[in-house]
Amino acid sequence: MKIRLIFWLFCAASFASDFITKTEYAKMLYQNPRGIGCDKCHGRGGEGSLISKYRHFDKKTKQVIDDELRAPQINNLDFKTFKEGVLSARSVMPSYFLTDEEINLLYEYVINFNKDKK
């Protein structure tokens, strides 16, 4: 009896649909891909936001300058620019080591985020 039950549970699990949709997975990636979520810097809908304000000394002018670090808007980018930004190691943005499929899902989520809200 136990063997039959285990067999049927295995069959049911094998043919069951995914536990979450691609959109739900993309939302999870956007909010917390590998530690710090995209939304923490780029905003809930990819509109960009202020990360930090700081002061630094300008050697040329010999003055203390107020400055700020902003994350760019990402919900208006073409896919090539978006992917290059995700994979780029030359910015303040951390590397997430996302797969191509995850990058595609993130892009679709960010581009369609505001469309879904209307």
KAKA-V907004 format. One record per backbone hydrogen bond with DSSP energy under -0.5 kcal/mol. NH is the residue of the N-H (numbers start at 0). CO is the residue of the C=O. If there is no record, write none. Layout:
nh=NH co=CO
nh=NH co=CO
//
This chain:
nh=4 co=0
nh=5 co=1
nh=6 co=2
nh=7 co=3
nh=8 co=4
nh=9 co=5
nh=10 co=6
nh=11 co=7
nh=12 co=8
nh=13 co=9
nh=14 co=10
nh=15 co=11
nh=24 co=20
nh=25 co=21
nh=26 co=22
nh=27 co=23
nh=28 co=24
nh=29 co=25
nh=30 co=26
nh=31 co=27
nh=32 co=28
nh=36 co=34
nh=37 co=29
nh=38 co=29
nh=39 co=36
nh=40 co=37
nh=41 co=37
nh=42 co=38
nh=45 co=42
nh=47 co=41
nh=48 co=70
nh=50 co=68
nh=51 co=68
nh=53 co=66
nh=55 co=64
nh=57 co=55
nh=57 co=62
nh=58 co=56
nh=61 co=57
nh=62 co=57
nh=64 co=55
nh=64 co=62
nh=66 co=53
nh=68 co=51
nh=69 co=67
nh=70 co=48
nh=73 co=45
nh=74 co=45
nh=76 co=73
nh=81 co=77
nh=82 co=78
nh=83 co=79
nh=84 co=80
nh=85 co=81
nh=86 co=82
nh=87 co=83
nh=102 co=98
nh=103 co=99
nh=104 co=100
nh=105 co=101
nh=106 co=102
nh=107 co=103
nh=108 co=104
nh=109 co=105
nh=110 co=106
nh=111 co=107
nh=112 co=108
nh=113 co=109
nh=115 co=111
nh=116 co=112
nh=117 co=113
nh=117 co=114
//
